């Protein structure tokens, strides 16, 4: 009996170390960033069982077998659709400004479609204005409405959008609504999901959260896009979830959320529509390729229309493109670079690019919220401040709520607006969307918004920052250790 238990003990120990060795080899074989690999290895060696379970759950990009298969099978038809779209030569821009040229070439080469011109574009800087415009456009819809949001939380003016959407479905408009399961948990627990379905809205709960699926798909992979498409012509995207900030996270102690949305008319709605159709097919298995663009889809002449490129990221889309686009934009800056983000945990490459821009004389400003709803990200982001300040980057901490706007402005000409945070999750994991706009008029509008944010912020003083308490430095470094995993 003693021999049996001895053998069993040695077998368990051998199996235990074999498991650790197997996971270690798997991490090393994956071509991931060195800081991320080191962080995972340290977690696994310090807390082996917890670390192994965490890595198998969150360490790799598991879309799930069924969704991954859909992502593979949808591309032949999508490629044919894009090929047909390219025959509409009149909607594509054939030239760009000097500062935007490299980024537009990158996006065209990797996504297979150039930026589109002749779009009308409007910045919406208040939630009330955005929701009112959205209700008005839904009421005018005649054929189809497609929506995807990370969070839809009932309450306030969000309910007015829900009522308008149900009314549209009742009068025969084809309405599709896709919401992230984790972000919109309160919506799916409320009566609104059933009410919408009864009204004829096709409601889909995307990437459902379940303990039964924890090893089949990565649970923290989220549908983070915010997109509205109406009649294949009007489009919205930006940082705003479908919430009324007066009813959203009031107990978080960070104030109301401050967002930015873009309302567009023109051919950009067609390129955004193909992204939505891919998301819908990956999630439901149903194909809803948008119709070919109408010959009259571009009523705005070149001199009055904006040139826009749409970047999509996430499983099934060009890998690392968002990260490459940000690096290209930063390295294109010659005079000024302004970035706003609620969550600042950049990659080493992006941090290096930002610091390099400041060191070569570019006026670089980063605007982040002073108080963050994520304790981990709030502390981790501060670990980068010293290096940024030493390079001459100006850091502004927004004090009038939680600044949730994600924007980049380069030399007043090249703008990036969308759903992408400057953190690892947005850059390499989630389904995201970003508009790239090559237009100095839009750049002026965005600059005015960013100037307003700066006026409501406090500039971080480099000398005062260097004298911060020692315990704060320890906390920053501790949370920085987890930054590759955030």
N, C-alpha and C positions, 0 to 999 in steps of 0.2 A: 504494500500500500504506500509506504514511504517513497519507494522508487517511482511509483505512478505519479504521485504529486510532484516529485522532483522533475520528472520528465515534462509534466504538464506546465509547471512553472517556467521551465526553460523554453518550451514551445511558445508560451504566451509572451515571454520576454523577446524571443526571436521574432515573433509575429509583430510585436509592438515596434521594434526597431526596423523591421522590414517595411512596415507601413510608413514610418517617418522617412526612411530612405526613399521609398517610392514617391511620396509627395514631394520631397526635396528634389528628386530627379525631374519630376513633372514641372516644378517651378523653374528649374534651371533650363529645361528644354524649351519652355515658352519664351519667345523673344520679347520680354517685357523690359521696362525701364529698370535699371539697376537699383535705384532707391526703393521702388515698389517690391522687387524681388527680395531685397535685403530685409525690408520690413516684414514681409510674410515669413521669411525663414526665421527671424528672431522671435516672432510670435509663436511659431510652431515649436521652436526649441525651448522657449521659456514656459509656454503653456501647451504642451503637446496635444492633448486630446481636444481642448477647446480650439487650438489653432488649426488642427486638421479639419475639424467640423466646419469652422469658419471658412477655411480655404475652399473646401468642397462646395460650400454654399454660396460664397461671394467672391472667390478668388479668380474665377474664369468666366468668360462671357458666354454663358449657356442661354441661348434663346429658347431652347426646347426643341425636341426632335420634330414635332409636327410643324411648328412655326418656321424652323430652319428649312424644312423641305419646301414649304410654301414660298419662302424667300428665294430659293433656288429656281423653282419652276415658274415663278412669275416673270423672270427677266427676259425670256425670249419674246413674249408678247409686248412687254414694256419697251424693249429695244426696238421692235418694229414700230411701235407708236412714236418713239422719239425720232426714228428715221423719217417717218411721215411728217412729223412736226418741223423737221429741218427744211422741208420743201417750202415752208412759209418764210421765205428769205426776208420779207419786208418787216418782220417783227424783231429780227435779231440785230444787235448793235455790231457794227463793223469797225468801230474805233473807240478807244477809251483814253482818258487822261493819262498823263505820265505816271502819276502816283497809283492809279488803279490798274494799269495795264497788266502787270505781273500777276496780280490776284485774279483778274478775270481770265487770263490765260490758264492759270492753274485749275480753276473751276471748270472751264470748258474741256480741258484735256482729261480731267478725272471724272467728270459727270457726263460728258458727251453732248452737252448742249451749252450754247453761248448765252450771254446775258441778253435780256429782251428790252427793247426800247419802247417809247411812246406810252408810258404809264403815268397816270395821275396818282400822286402820293400825298397823303396828309398825315401829319403827326398828331396824335391825340394824347394829351398829357394829363388828363384828369379821368378818373374812373367814371364819373357821371357822364361826361361827354362821350366816352367810349360806349357805355351801355346804351345811352340814348341813340347814338348813331347806329348801333347794332340792332336795336329794336326797330328803328325806322327801315333799315335795309331788309330785315326779315319780313316786315309787313309788306314791302314792295316785291318780295321774291315771287317768281312765277313758275319756276321749274324745279330747282333743287337747292338744298342747303346741306352743306357738309361741315361738321364741327368736330374738333378734337381739343381737349383740355386736360391738363394734369389734374387740376382741382376745379370742381364745380361744387360750391357750397351754397345751399339754399339760404335765403334771407335777403331782405332789402330789395334793391333794384335787380339783383340776380333773378328774382322770381318774375319780374316783368319780362326778362328775356325768355324764361321758360314758358310763360303764358303766350308770348308772341310766337315761339317755335311750335307750340301745340296748335295754335290757331292756323299757322301756315300748313301744318300737316293735315288738319281737318279740311282745308279748302283744296287739297290735292297736290300740294308741293311735296316732293320726295325729300324727307328730312332724315339725315343720318347723324348720329351723335356718338362719338367714341370718347370715353373717359377712363383715365387711369384708375385701376382698382384701389391702389393704396392712397393716392392723392385725393380721390373723390369718395372715400369710405362713408362720409356723412351723407352724401347724396344718395348712395345706394341703400343706406339704412332709412332714408326718409321716404315718404309716399311719392316723391316726384318721379322716380324711375318708373313705377307702375303707371302713374298718371300719364306720363309721356308715351309709354308703349300703348296704352289704351287709346291715346289720341292719334296713333299712327306713326310716331317717331321711332325709327329703328335705333334703339339704344344698345350699345355694346360696352361691356365692362372689360377693359383691356388689361392684359397681363395679370390675371387674377392672383391674389395672394392666398396661399394655402400651405399648411404644414405638409400636406400630402405631396406637394410638388417641389419641396425645398431642394431635393437633390436632382430633380429633373430639369429645373430651370433656375437661373440666378434670380433670386427674389428682389434684389435691389435694382435690377434693370427696370427702368420706368419709362412710360410714355410721357415725355416732358414737353411735347409740342403744344403750342397754343395757336390754332388756326381756325379761321372761319372762311368758307367759300360759298358764294351766293350766285346762282345762275351762271357759273363758270366765267364770271366777269368781275365781281366785287370780291376782294379778299382782305382779310385782317390777319396780322400776326404781331407778336411782341412779347413783352414779359408778363402781361396781366392774365391771371387766372380768372375764371368766370365766378367772381365773388364781389360782393359789396364790402369794401374795407371796413365799413362801420360795423359789420357783423362778423368779421373774420379775425381770428386769433387775438381777441381783445384781452385775453389773460396772459399774453406772452410778454408784456411789459416793454414792447419795442415801438409802440405807436402804430399808426395806420401805415399800410404798405403803399409805396409810391411807385407807380408803373408808367410804362410808355408803350403805346400801341401804334401801329401804322395801318391806315386804311388805304387800299389801293384799288384802282380801276384800270383794266387793260390786260395785255397778254400775260403779265406775271401771274394772273389767276390760273392760267392754263398750266404753267410749269409747277405751281403749287398744287394743282389738282392731281398731277401724276404722283406726287409724293403722298398725298392723301390716299390715292387708290392703292398704292403699294402698302401703306400701313393697314388699310382695310382688308386687303387680301391676306397679308401675313396673319392678321388677327382672326379673321372669319373664314378664310378660304374662298370668299366670293370676289369675283373680278368686276370692278366698276370703272374701267378705263374711261377717262373723260372724253367727250366728243372732240373731233378735230377743231382747231380754232376757226372761228368765223372770219371771213374775209374782211369784215368791218370791225374786227376786234381792236383795232388800234386807231381810235379817233383823235388821239393827241399827237400833234406834229412833233418832230424831233426837237425843235427849239423849246417846246413847252412840256415835253414829256421826260420822265426820268428813266435812266437805264438801270436795270435791276438784275442781279444774279441771285438765285436762291440756292443755298447750301443746305443739304439734308444730311444728318448723321444718324448712326445707330446700326444695329445688326442688319445686314443686307444692303447697306449703303456704302459708298467708298470709305474705306478705313482710314482714320486719322486725318480726314480732310479738314474738319473744323480746326484742329490744331495747326495744320499746315497753313490754313488761311490766316489765322491770327498771327503766326510767325511772319508770313509774307507781308501782312499789313503793317506790322510793327517795323520791320526792316525797310519798308517803303517810305516811312516818315522822314521828312527832311526838316520840317520847321516845328510842327506841333503834333502831339499825340495825347488824346484825352480818353480815358477808359472809365466806365462805371460798371460796378458789379456788386451784388449783395454778398457773394461768397468768393473770396480771393485766396485760392490755394493753387498757385500756378505750377506747371511743370518746371523742371530746371531749365529746359530750353527756352520756355516763354519768359521766365524770370531773367535769364541772361539776355534775351533780346530786348526786354524793356530797359534793363540797366544800360545795355550797350547804346540804345537810342539816346538816353539821357547823357551818357558820357561823350557822345559825338555831337552834342549841342542841341538836340531836339528838346523842346519845352514839353516835358512829360508830366501829366497829372493823372492821378488815380483817385476816384471818389468811391468810398465804401461807407456803409452805415456804421455809425458809432456803436449802436447796440444791435446785436444780431440775435435772431431767433434760434440759431444753432450754436450751442456752447462750444462744441468741438471745432467748428469752422471759425468761430470768432477768435478763439485763442490761437489756432493754427495759422491764421492769416497774419497775426501780429509778429510771428516768427520771421516774416519776410521784410518787415518794415525797416530794420536796421540796414540791410543791404541796399534796399531801394533808396533810402535817405542818403546813404553814403555816395550813391551814384548821382544824386541830384534830382531824384524823382520827388515831385510834390504829392503828398498824400493828404487828402481831405476826408474827414470823418463827418458824414451827414448826420445832422442832429434832429431833423424834423420828421422822424418816423423811420421805417425800415425801407431804405432805398433799394428797390427790387429791379430797377431798370438795368438792362444789359445792353451797353452801347460802346462803340469805339468810333472815334473821329480822327482821321489822319489828314493833316494839312488843310483842314476845312473843306476838303473835296471828297474824300472816300469815307463812307459811313458803313458801319456794321450794326444792325439792330435785330434783335430776335430773342431767343429763349436760352442762349448759351451762357452759363456762368463760367467764370475763370477758375474752375476747379476740375479735378480729375474725373469726377462723375459726368460732367457735361462734355468734357473733351473726348472721353474714350468709352463711355458706357451708354448713356441714355439716348433715346430718340429725341433729337433736337432739330431746330430750324433757325437759319439766320438769313437775313436779307443783306446783300452787299449793294450799296447804291453809289454810283459814280455821278455826282451832281453837286455843284457848289451851292446851288440854291437850297437843296435839302440840307447840305452841310451847315449852312447859315442857321436854318431852323433848329437843327440838332445842337449847334453851338449855343444858341440862346437857352435851350433847355438845360444844357450842362452848366452854363454860367449861373442859372438860377439855382441849381443844385449846389454849386460852389458857394454861392452867397448864403446858403442855409447850412454851411458846413464849417468845421473848425480845422484849420491847417495844423498838421502834426509838426511840432518843432523838433528839429533833429537833436539839439542839445538837451532839451528837456526829456526827450525819449531815451537818450543815452543814460539818464539818471534815474530811470524807473526802478522800482523795487526789485531786489534780487529774486524774490519768490515769483514775481511775474515772469522773469526770464526763464526760470525753471519750468513754469507752467507752459510757456510758449514752446520751449524745446520738447517738452513731453508730448504736447499735442502735435507738434511738427513731425514727430516720429511717425504719427499715424497719417500724415498728409497724403502719402501715396495711395492710401486706402479710402480717403474721403470722397 
